[in-house]
Amino acid sequence: MAPFVCDGCGKCCKSLGGFFRIMRQLARGDYYCRNEITGEVFPVHVQSAFTDEIDEEFTSGEWESPGSRTGCIFMRKNPDGPGVVCAIYPTWPQICREFRCYHMVIFDARGVVVGRMVGKTDIQTSDPVLARIWSDEIKPLAVAVASKKPDPSHGLTASPCSDPAWMQKVSALLASHGYRAEPVL
């Protein structure tokens, strides 16, 4: 299994984070928040580098205005380089800890990463051979699996990206073409 490596693009924070609401402030840099999707209520502690900025936004009520923010209030520009970082990373909620924007890493015969499975069954790749294999052989398999009701006798579920049997089939298909696929932890 390949480890998930965040590249700091912020797409998850822009979409999922828009559903986080600060319920109340406990102390400077400490808040109770609620995930409006799951109903989970969780405490967070803002990392010191972002405490003043977030406390100021909270105090001003800027975070409450509908449409005033795209994404999570805790998503911040990375002060050390490109991309974004999470101001509450050590205390981030369960949904954030479990989120993966890709589910499989695909390597060529030399061991170079040439693709990633994103979403439920799409691929990001600049390798035209891999793109064709995915389009012609793997995508139809995913559509067939997703269109069926779960059937324990086949060992497959209706959600291909979270189905170990489907991931094994994809790995075997890719291996037959000289690629190696590793599901992401």
Buried (B, 14 or more C-beta within 10 A) or exposed (E): EBEEEBEEEBEBBBBBBBBBBBEEBEEEBBBBBBBEEEEEEBEBBBBEEBBEEBBEBBEEEEBEEEEEBEBBBBBBEEEEEEEBBBBBBEBBBEBBEEBBBBBBBBBBEEEEEBBBBBEEBBBBBEBEEBBEBBEEBBBEBBEEBBEEEEEEEEEBBEBBBEBEEBBEBBBEBBEEEEBBBBBBE
